[in-house]
């Protein structure tokens, strides 16, 4: 007898949580977010400066509040709007959080991307956002830059839940896991409760193929290697997750109530139209993971997704991909270092564009 479950419900049954990487006031207040929870098994949401810029620069959902905030610093205006939206989104997801023993139901907001290389400022901003928004199902995003690692550890040690974002390399991912575990060890040593802390590690996927494929195009040939590195990278990251959270060191923390830092697959829309539109969902399905998808990917997977466990298959091919790309002349470290740097630059640019857009809107409303 055929299953009555939708493809995304089947994905959830396989142990992978579905989050959405879009958010807007219209969705929160107009019922779209609730609809995604009820109909598409969406159990969390993430945001970043680019997402918030798109939401705030279109439509009139923010006009009334913008008029009330006229005369204030533009950055202050943005954070007032963003903090309210994220708080309301947390409230929409609160039943998911309550019913799932705090496994899902989270909403993420990112610290100011201009702080990405400032450990202390990132830590202080993460604490501030948790205090201001004050929801148990809030995750604050801190980018996984080298300075960001210290901020992540300090935030975890201070009993704050963190979404570590912009992870591209296996080396940096291992450092992120270590920062999480060290933070928990410090928290336990100070008598804190690690059971109150949740963290996810946002491992970016499709951008890896975009950059590796671009380099292969420059070299010429090697068509058989295109579209392979992102999935290989993610599969080996998951192997590290399984190893890191099965050691005696981890078992001690788990005995104190700590939960593993789940891997979250981010940037899972397909950038290359030659690739299947659900490629970065189909190939990365496994237990205790999260896939945060844009709306179009959610709709595509609901329409023609075929959920099955794939994350632990093809590991030999994944490892071979790294060797074959190296022989072809693609430097993996250069690829991931470039993507981290460009990721921060893009988020900074989006944030600055957002502030300019808000400034323009405040001006136009003042003269309306």
Secondary structure, DSSP 8 states (H G I E B T S, - for coil): ----S-HHHHHHHTTEEEEES---HHHHHHSHHHHHHHHH-EEEE---HHHHHHHHTSSSTTHHHHHHTTTS-HHHHHHHHHHHHHHHHHHHHHHHHHHTTTSS-EEEEE--GGGTT-HHHHHHHHHHHHHHH--TTEEEEEE-SHHHHHHHHHHHHTT--EEEEEE--HHHHHHHHHHHHHHHHHHHHTT--GGG--EEEEEE-HHHHHHHHHHHHHH---GGGTT-HHHHHHHHHHHHHHHHTTSHHHHHHHHTT----EEEEES-S--STTS-TTHHHHTT--TTEEEEE-HHHHHHHHHH------TTS-HHHHHHHHHHHHHHT--HHHHHHHHHHHHHHHHHHHHHHHHHHHHHHHHHHHT-
